[in-house]
């Protein structure tokens, strides 16, 4: 029997409700993954929409050695100067061949950890990362596009692109299931076809 892949989702206070559900739900229901909620906070964290989430564990690398992937979910907290440092978790996951993704403000955690050095990446628009944390390793490889960007084991996306963040993340995590990911990409894209547009 195939062993389930485990994805850790990193949440901090004021996390974005719309950025993780498609990935977490489809990873479990369509791909048989296991998901765990991680947070540097010891208690519950609240979403931008006011929903409370109780994390399963912290972000220390030693308690997350079982993770095959980490997805850092955007939040209003990431741009602040006192944003948590999760670089050890991200670097440890990547070092053992895992997948690391960041969406919206979550890309700031990847930039701070130096994971964009030598890698193509994106976020919420040209210059957005620098406007929050100044220059960072790999800034010259920024891609000003409206969809997720994958460079090997690193996935990044603007907050407006949870669909391509999901498909790129799953494609990296399940390279042997490219056909299934392609079906999912087609499924998500149906809503945005111009012939379906209303009003």
Secondary structure, 3 states (H helix, E strand, C coil): CCCCCEEEEECCCCECCCCCHHHHHHHHHCCCCEEEEECCCCCCEEECCCCEECCCECCCHHHCCCCCEEEECCECCCCCCCCCCCHHHHHHHHHCCCEEEEECCHHHHHHHCCCCCCCCECCCCCCHHHHHHCCCCCHHHECCCCCCEEECCEEEECCCCHHHHHHHHHHHHCHHHHHHHHHHHHHHHHHHCHHHCCC
